[in-house]
């Protein structure tokens, strides 16, 4: 008897398991329908598509036992999908029926004044401040959200559903339910296990209550919440670690100039060099750096495997071990990139991109990053041109298969474009994307952005706008926008590039490449509307600290999580 976790087979449940262990709580897994009878408290975490979750629960024979468990009055804590399954259904999968405990449907966000998915750190407004201390949610804290569908908070149209609402959150001009609390049920749309110290407090508060206390929560008053002029979404600062094996086979964090990560000979006699010329540049151990950046206040972390896999992504156990170890130390979102594609093991066993992604999710990753494979997928889809000028996917790409199973919020596409200079009077196929410089060293020049693969080593006949619009249609939930020209220069983000892509897609974006100071982060947020910005080398070398960036954002009146 005791605390049980329900794992329906998709999404990153390992992060919650790690969190519970950190908080000092033991637990068991629901392995069969009979285990529901043993549980005195149940947590159902999940990231993924509503329909996939319902289908998996039905296939495993767990849906009706789950319904019976909740009806028994024993404590239940749902997270993300674990909250949404309590509703009637979702427009994400209209044919899939939820538990129907809350008489309302889950619906999609509109993207009129915002990007979708809703991805990042946002506030939660309590509807009844008298219960504030019971569940640990604090109105001055930010929590991590990653979802495209929400339960609208509308006490006038859905009064019975509104009785369940415990807190609400605003995104754009939409107000939605961010947590519910009634009788034995408590659930959050945000991910407490990925919300840093604020999220740990929410879990600790629920776990510290007795089973009987967790079973008798009152309903919350129905309070109208008209939208405010501005939502509470913060701009995200992402720390990225390029990971590869050195010549001894150890995985290290490295960084180079234009992807050359080996140390060079000293520039002049008497200059200091800490590593031998020709050695892979070692800026630290991946897990140690990840932990350092989490403590420093990074909003997200990326681990990009830039080494050649010795066998295949699934047999590259050192990298999987890094992900598992990092997930035990950090409680913010973790993205893994490198090798997320269809592969074949040395023994001939075929591995799909979906299978590779699933293994990384089970190890503790929250999102996977796809790069070259996304370029090839868009090139194929453009062969099936449609009226929108983008093309049609065939359903087999890594983006499509992973998004279908785990939700588009789990799929990041990393884009590596470079400038192609043309005559200022250029009238070719990319004329609508041409940027004409007006100041500094770019004055009088004109260029468009060509996409590349293999870390910038191979040019492809595809523009950055064609690729960005293509991956959005295929189902990507976020774009990580690099710049071959700015990488490692410290000159600042390529604002022209970021703005060009930002105005052509309606999914969140992370600006990358070129950051050399805290002011560069302020510039990219003020001038492009991008949701997040990433840096690597300046953080690794201690040239700029994460807190320094956050404080600069706050001084510029840009919302940031402290």
C-alpha positions in Angstrom: 0.0 0.0 0.0 1.2 3.6 -0.6 2.1 6.0 -3.3 1.8 4.7 -6.9 2.8 6.3 -10.3 0.7 5.6 -13.4 2.8 5.2 -16.6 0.7 4.8 -19.7 3.8 4.2 -21.9 4.6 7.6 -23.4 6.2 10.8 -22.4 8.8 11.5 -19.8 7.7 10.0 -16.5 11.3 9.5 -15.4 11.5 13.2 -14.4 8.7 12.8 -11.9 10.2 9.7 -10.5 13.5 11.6 -10.0 11.6 14.4 -8.3 9.8 12.1 -5.9 13.1 10.5 -4.9 14.7 13.9 -4.4 11.8 14.8 -2.1 12.4 11.7 -0.1 9.3 9.7 -1.2 9.2 6.1 -2.2 6.7 4.9 -4.7 5.7 2.0 -6.9 4.6 1.7 -10.5 1.1 0.8 -11.6 1.9 -2.4 -13.6 -1.6 -3.9 -13.9 -5.2 -3.2 -13.1 -4.8 -5.0 -9.7 -2.3 -2.4 -8.5 -5.0 0.3 -8.3 -6.4 -1.5 -5.3 -3.0 -1.3 -3.5 -2.6 2.4 -4.0 -3.5 4.8 -1.3 -2.4 7.8 -3.4 -1.9 8.0 -7.2 0.1 10.3 -9.4 -0.6 10.3 -13.2 2.1 12.3 -15.1 2.2 12.6 -18.8 3.3 14.4 -21.9 1.7 13.6 -25.2 -1.3 13.5 -27.4 -4.7 13.1 -25.8 -5.8 10.3 -28.1 -2.6 8.4 -27.7 -3.0 8.5 -23.9 -6.6 7.3 -24.0 -5.7 4.5 -26.5 -2.8 3.4 -24.4 -4.8 3.3 -21.2 -7.6 1.3 -22.9 -5.1 -1.1 -24.6 -3.4 -1.8 -21.3 -6.8 -2.2 -19.5 -6.1 0.7 -17.2 -8.7 3.3 -18.2 -11.7 1.8 -16.3 -9.6 0.9 -13.2 -8.4 4.5 -13.2 -12.0 5.7 -13.3 -12.9 3.4 -10.4 -9.9 4.5 -8.4 -10.9 8.2 -8.6 -14.5 7.4 -7.8 -13.3 5.5 -4.7 -12.3 8.8 -3.1 -8.6 8.1 -2.8 -6.1 10.9 -3.5 -5.3 11.6 -7.2 -2.7 14.0 -8.6 -2.7 14.5 -12.4 -0.1 16.3 -14.4 -0.7 17.7 -18.0 -2.3 14.7 -19.7 -3.1 13.4 -16.3 -5.3 16.5 -15.8 -6.8 16.6 -19.3 -8.1 13.0 -19.2 -10.4 14.1 -16.5 -12.5 16.1 -19.0 -15.1 14.8 -21.5 -12.8 14.9 -24.6 -10.3 16.9 -26.6 -10.5 18.5 -30.0 -7.0 17.1 -30.5 -8.6 13.6 -30.8 -12.4 14.1 -31.0 -13.1 10.4 -31.2 -11.3 9.7 -27.9 -13.4 10.0 -24.8 -11.9 11.1 -21.5 -13.1 10.1 -18.1 -15.9 12.8 -18.1 -15.3 13.7 -14.5 -15.3 17.4 -15.5 -18.2 18.3 -17.8 -16.2 20.3 -20.4 -14.0 19.7 -23.4 -10.3 20.4 -23.9 -9.8 22.8 -26.9 -7.0 24.2 -28.9 -5.4 27.6 -28.2 -5.9 30.1 -30.9 -2.8 31.6 -32.4 -4.3 35.1 -33.1 -2.0 37.0 -30.8 0.5 34.3 -29.8 2.4 31.2 -30.8 1.2 27.7 -30.2 2.2 25.5 -28.3 2.1 27.5 -25.1 5.7 26.8 -24.1 7.6 28.3 -21.3 7.2 29.7 -17.8 4.0 31.4 -16.9 2.2 32.5 -13.7 -0.8 30.8 -12.0 -3.5 33.0 -10.4 -5.3 31.3 -7.5 -9.0 31.6 -7.5 -9.3 31.3 -3.7 -6.3 32.7 -1.7 -7.5 31.0 1.5 -6.2 27.6 0.2 -2.9 29.1 -1.0 -0.7 27.2 1.5 -2.4 23.9 1.1 -1.1 23.0 -2.4 2.0 25.1 -2.6 1.0 27.2 -5.6 2.3 30.7 -5.2 1.1 33.7 -7.3 4.5 35.3 -7.5 6.1 32.1 -8.9 6.4 30.8 -12.5 5.7 27.3 -13.6 6.6 25.4 -16.8 3.9 24.8 -19.4 4.2 23.0 -22.7 0.8 22.3 -24.4 -1.3 23.2 -27.4 -4.7 22.4 -25.9 -6.3 23.8 -22.8 -9.5 23.9 -20.7 -10.9 27.3 -21.1 -12.0 29.0 -17.8 -15.5 30.2 -18.4 -17.7 30.1 -15.2 -20.7 31.6 -17.0 -20.9 29.1 -19.9 -19.5 26.1 -17.9 -20.3 26.7 -14.2 -20.1 23.0 -13.2 -16.6 22.7 -14.8 -15.5 26.0 -13.2 -16.1 24.5 -9.7 -13.1 22.3 -10.3 -10.7 25.2 -11.1 -8.2 26.0 -8.5 -6.0 28.4 -10.4 -6.0 30.0 -13.9 -3.3 31.2 -16.2 -3.4 33.7 -19.0 -1.7 33.2 -22.4 -2.3 36.0 -24.9 -5.9 37.0 -24.2 -7.0 33.5 -23.3 -7.6 32.5 -19.7 -7.4 28.7 -19.0 -7.5 26.4 -16.1 -4.0 25.7 -14.8 -4.9 23.6 -11.8 -8.0 21.8 -10.5 -8.8 20.9 -6.9 -11.9 19.3 -5.6 -12.6 16.4 -3.2 -9.8 13.8 -3.7 -8.6 15.3 -7.1 -5.7 17.7 -7.6 -4.2 18.3 -11.0 -2.0 20.8 -12.8 -1.7 21.7 -16.5 1.9 22.8 -15.8 4.7 20.4 -15.0 5.8 20.8 -11.3 8.6 18.3 -11.9 10.0 20.7 -14.5 9.3 24.0 -12.7 12.4 24.2 -10.6 12.1 25.0 -6.9 8.6 26.4 -7.4 7.4 23.1 -8.8 9.1 21.1 -6.1 7.1 23.1 -3.5 3.8 22.1 -5.1 4.7 18.4 -5.1 6.1 18.6 -1.6 3.0 20.3 -0.3 0.6 17.7 -1.7 2.8 14.8 -0.5 3.1 16.3 3.0 -0.7 16.1 3.5 -2.2 13.0 5.0 -4.2 10.7 2.7 -7.4 11.8 4.4 -6.6 15.5 4.0 -5.9 15.0 0.3 -9.3 13.4 -0.1 -11.4 16.3 1.2 -10.5 19.4 -0.7 -13.5 21.8 -1.2 -14.5 23.1 -4.6 -13.3 26.6 -5.5 -15.6 29.7 -5.8 -16.6 30.5 -9.4 -14.8 33.8 -10.0 -14.8 35.7 -13.4 -11.3 36.4 -14.6 -11.3 38.9 -17.5 -8.0 38.9 -19.5 -5.3 41.4 -18.4 -3.4 43.6 -20.9 -0.4 41.2 -20.7 0.1 37.6 -19.8 2.7 36.3 -17.4 4.8 34.3 -19.9 8.5 34.9 -19.4 11.3 35.0 -22.0 13.4 31.8 -21.7 17.2 31.7 -21.4 18.5 28.4 -22.7 22.0 26.9 -21.9 23.2 24.6 -24.6 26.0 21.9 -24.3 27.5 20.4 -27.4 28.6 16.9 -26.3 31.0 14.7 -28.1 33.6 12.0 -27.2 37.2 13.0 -26.9 40.1 10.9 -28.2 40.0 8.8 -25.0 36.3 8.0 -25.5 35.0 10.2 -22.7 32.0 12.5 -23.3 32.8 16.2 -22.8 31.2 19.5 -23.4 33.0 21.3 -26.2 32.6 24.4 -28.4 34.4 25.5 -31.5 34.6 28.0 -34.3 32.4 27.0 -37.2 32.2 23.5 -35.6 36.0 23.0 -35.4 36.2 21.8 -31.8 39.9 20.8 -31.6 42.5 23.0 -29.9 44.9 24.9 -32.2 48.6 25.7 -31.7 49.4 28.7 -29.6 49.0 31.9 -31.6 52.3 33.4 -30.5 55.4 32.4 -28.5 54.7 32.5 -24.7 50.9 32.3 -25.1 49.1 30.0 -22.6 47.3 26.9 -23.8 45.8 24.5 -21.2 45.2 21.6 -23.6 47.4 20.0 -26.3 47.0 21.2 -29.8 44.7 18.9 -31.8 42.9 17.7 -28.7 39.1 18.0 -28.5 38.3 21.2 -26.6 37.1 20.2 -23.1 34.9 22.8 -21.4 33.6 20.5 -18.7 31.6 17.3 -18.0 28.0 17.4 -19.3 26.2 16.5 -16.1 28.3 18.8 -13.9 27.6 21.7 -16.3 23.9 20.9 -16.5 23.7 21.0 -12.8 25.6 24.3 -12.6 23.3 26.0 -15.2 20.2 24.7 -13.4 21.4 26.2 -10.1 22.3 29.5 -12.0 18.7 29.8 -13.2 18.7 28.5 -16.8 15.1 28.1 -17.9 15.9 25.1 -20.2 18.9 23.0 -21.0 20.0 21.4 -24.3 22.3 18.5 -24.7 23.4 18.2 -28.4 25.3 15.0 -29.3 27.7 16.1 -32.0 29.9 13.0 -31.9 29.6 10.2 -34.4 27.7 7.3 -32.8 29.8 4.3 -32.4 27.0 1.9 -33.2 23.6 3.6 -33.2 21.8 6.1 -31.0 20.2 3.3 -29.0 23.5 1.5 -28.5 25.4 4.7 -27.6 24.9 4.0 -23.9 27.3 6.8 -22.6 25.0 9.5 -24.1 21.9 7.8 -22.7 23.7 7.6 -19.3 24.4 11.4 -19.5 20.7 12.1 -20.1 19.6 9.9 -17.2 22.2 11.4 -14.8 21.3 15.0 -15.9 17.6 14.4 -15.3 18.4 13.4 -11.7 20.1 16.7 -11.1 18.0 19.3 -13.0 14.3 20.1 -12.7 13.8 22.2 -15.8 13.1 21.0 -19.3 15.8 19.0 -21.0 16.2 18.8 -24.8 18.3 16.1 -26.4 19.6 16.3 -30.0 21.7 14.1 -32.3 20.8 10.9 -34.1 17.0 11.3 -33.8 16.3 9.5 -37.1 15.6 6.1 -38.6 18.7 4.0 -38.2 20.0 0.4 -38.6 22.1 -1.3 -35.9 25.2 -3.2 -36.8 23.3 -6.5 -36.6 20.8 -5.2 -39.1 18.0 -4.3 -36.6 16.0 -1.4 -37.9 15.3 1.4 -35.4 12.8 4.1 -36.1 13.1 7.8 -35.1 10.1 7.3 -33.0 11.8 4.4 -31.1 15.0 6.5 -30.7 13.0 9.4 -29.3 11.0 7.2 -27.0 14.2 5.8 -25.4 15.5 9.3 -24.8 12.1 10.4 -23.3 12.3 7.4 -21.0 15.8 8.3 -20.0 14.6 11.8 -18.9 14.5 14.1 -21.9 11.5 16.3 -22.4 12.0 17.3 -26.0 14.1 15.9 -28.9 15.8 18.1 -31.5 15.9 17.1 -35.2 18.2 18.8 -37.7 19.3 17.3 -41.0 16.4 14.8 -41.1 14.0 17.8 -41.0 15.6 19.3 -44.1 15.3 16.0 -46.0 11.7 15.7 -44.9 10.8 19.1 -46.2 12.6 18.5 -49.5 10.4 15.4 -49.9 7.2 17.2 -49.0 7.9 20.0 -51.5 7.7 17.3 -54.2 4.0 17.0 -53.3 3.3 20.7 -53.7 -0.1 22.0 -52.4 -1.9 25.2 -52.8 -0.3 26.8 -49.8 3.1 26.5 -51.5 4.5 24.3 -48.7 3.8 20.8 -49.7 2.4 17.7 -48.0 4.0 15.3 -45.6 3.8 11.5 -46.2 3.4 10.7 -42.5 6.7 8.8 -42.2 9.1 11.6 -41.2 10.6 11.8 -37.8 8.8 15.0 -37.1 5.4 13.5 -38.0 5.7 10.2 -36.2 7.1 11.7 -33.0 4.6 14.5 -32.9 1.7 12.1 -33.5 2.7 9.9 -30.5 4.0 12.5 -28.1 2.5 15.8 -29.2 4.1 18.5 -31.3 5.4 20.1 -28.1 8.0 17.3 -27.8 9.6 18.0 -31.2 12.2 20.8 -31.8 13.7 21.4 -35.2 17.2 22.8 -35.3 17.8 24.9 -38.4 21.3 25.9 -39.7 21.1 28.6 -42.4 23.8 30.7 -43.9 23.8 33.9 -45.9 23.9 33.8 -49.7 24.9 37.2 -51.0 23.2 38.4 -54.2 22.9 41.5 -56.3 20.8 44.2 -54.6 18.5 44.0 -57.6 18.1 40.2 -57.3 14.9 38.9 -58.9 15.4 35.2 -58.5 13.3 32.5 -56.7 14.0 33.8 -53.2 13.3 37.5 -54.0 10.6 37.7 -51.3 13.1 36.6 -48.7 16.0 38.9 -49.6 17.4 41.0 -46.8 19.0 44.3 -47.8 21.4 45.7 -45.3 21.0 49.3 -44.2 23.8 49.9 -41.7 27.3 49.0 -40.6 29.2 46.4 -42.6 26.0 45.2 -44.2 25.1 48.5 -45.8 24.5 48.1 -49.5 24.6 44.3 -49.4 21.7 41.9 -50.1 21.3 38.2 -49.2 18.9 35.3 -48.6 19.4 32.5 -46.2 20.2 29.0 -47.5 19.6 25.9 -45.3 22.4 23.4 -44.6 22.9 19.9 -43.2 25.6 18.2 -41.3 26.3 21.1 -39.0 26.7 23.6 -41.9 29.0 21.5 -44.0 26.5 20.8 -46.8 24.3 23.4 -48.6 20.8 22.4 -49.6 18.5 23.9 -52.3 16.1 25.1 -49.6 15.6 28.6 -48.0 15.2 29.1 -44.3 11.6 30.3 -44.8 10.7 27.2 -46.9 12.2 25.0 -44.2 10.6 26.8 -41.3 7.1 26.8 -42.8 7.6 23.1 -43.8 8.5 21.8 -40.4 5.7 23.8 -38.8 3.2 22.0 -41.2 4.8 18.6 -40.5 4.2 19.1 -36.8 7.2 20.6 -35.1 6.4 22.4 -31.9 9.4 24.7 -31.8 12.3 26.0 -34.0 15.8 26.3 -32.7 17.2 28.9 -35.2 21.0 28.9 -35.5 23.2 31.1 -37.8 26.3 29.6 -39.5 27.6 33.2 -40.1 27.3 34.3 -36.5 28.2 31.1 -34.6 31.1 31.8 -32.3 31.5 35.4 -33.4 30.2 37.2 -30.3 28.7 39.9 -32.5 25.1 39.3 -31.4 22.2 37.3 -32.8 21.4 37.8 -36.5 18.3 39.9 -35.9 17.4 40.0 -39.6 17.3 36.2 -39.7 15.3 35.8 -36.5 12.8 38.4 -37.5 12.4 36.8 -41.0 11.5 33.4 -39.6 9.5 34.8 -36.7 7.0 36.5 -39.1 6.6 33.4 -41.2 5.7 30.8 -38.5 3.3 30.6 -35.6 5.2 28.2 -33.4 7.7 29.2 -30.6 11.3 30.0 -31.6 14.7 29.9 -29.9 17.3 32.3 -31.2 20.8 30.9 -31.3 24.4 31.8 -32.4 26.3 35.0 -31.8 25.6 36.0 -28.3 28.5 37.8 -26.7 26.9 39.9 -24.0 23.8 40.3 -21.9 22.8 43.2 -24.1 22.5 40.9 -27.1 19.7 39.0 -25.3 17.9 42.2 -24.6 18.3 43.2 -28.3 16.9 40.0 -29.7 13.8 40.0 -27.4 13.1 43.7 -28.0 13.4 43.6 -31.7 12.1 40.2 -32.9 9.4 38.9 -30.5 11.2 35.6 -30.2 10.2 33.5 -27.2 13.7 32.2 -26.1 17.4 32.8 -26.7 20.2 30.3 -26.4 24.0 30.5 -25.7 26.8 28.0 -25.1 30.4 29.2 -25.2 29.9 32.4 -23.3 28.3 30.5 -20.5 30.8 27.7 -20.5 33.8 30.1 -20.3 32.1 32.3 -17.7 32.2 35.4 -20.0 28.5 36.1 -19.3 26.5 34.6 -16.4 22.9 33.6 -16.6 21.8 35.8 -13.7 23.5 38.8 -15.5 21.3 38.1 -18.5 18.2 37.8 -16.4 18.9 41.1 -14.6 19.5 42.9 -17.9 16.1 41.7 -19.1 14.3 42.9 -16.0 16.0 46.3 -16.3 14.7 46.5 -19.8 11.2 45.7 -18.6 11.3 42.2 -20.3 9.6 39.5 -18.2 12.1 37.0 -16.9 12.0 34.2 -14.3 14.2 34.8 -11.3 
